[in-house]
Amino acid sequence: MAEPETALAARGLIKQFRRIRAVDGIDLTVGAGERVALLGPNGAGKTTTLMMLLGVITPDEGEIEIVGRRLPRERSAAMEQVGFAAGYLPLPERLRVREFLELFADLYGLRDGRAAVARGLERFRIEGLADVMGNELSSGQRTLVGIVKAGLHQPKLLVLDEPTASLDPDVAHRVRSGLERLCAEDGTALLVTSHNMQEVERLCSRVVFVARGRVVADGTPEAVAARFDRADLEGVFLHLAESSADPINDARVVP
């Protein structure tokens, strides 16, 4: 049986800002259809890593490939295969949801943009928002619409920054179930950053914890919690946030 396609492969990433080494040799892979969380306390290097993976900043050392496309040389071609959404990104206030999504479908060059929009709205169970103006949406509804937009073109990799932050349980459930369907039906790989450990445990099959610019754990939620002798991921997060010890040099979890 052939090995699954790798959506993302990053090796030896290093990024230094003056005297601060924000990222110190991070390796990260995400397979096709895999749901992975990139976790860590504030200052761990998580955001810097994410910005390098999206090609926003260039690593001082290391290599990044997205669906076989090398960054930064092939960034444009790579980003055609990537979707990005975050709860803090604004939406146009004077466009209806359907108009906004069809605009992006055109920008993505989709042959049947209307069908893609209808499929995305149905997948996240928000068909009733199609004719709502952007300025009438709640924060949770905006998050859902943003995720639908990011997945319209069936990207090979969907990157989500805090997708369920401050969402009520119903909206968070719609986000989670819609993402599960998207990954299963389209083969999209998912890379999520979040501080909501319960949502991560429900959504992701694998978690990667970073601390002080290094990967300190990589495995299933259960295996990572066991590695740190904690009951759950929240316990691991708190341990890493509170610990003043040197980072663990080799804590990769093999399920």
Secondary structure by P-SEA (a helix, b strand, c coil): cccccccbbbcbbbbbccccccccbbbbbbcccbbbbbccccccaaaaaaaaaacccccccccccccccccccaaaaaaaabbbbcccccccccccaaaaaaaaaaaaccccaaaaaaaaaaaaccccccccccccccaaaaaaaaaaaaacccccbbbbccccccccaaaaaaaaaaaaaaaaacbbbbbbbbccaaaaaacccbbbbbccccccccccaaaaaaaaccccaaaaaaaaaaccccccccccccc
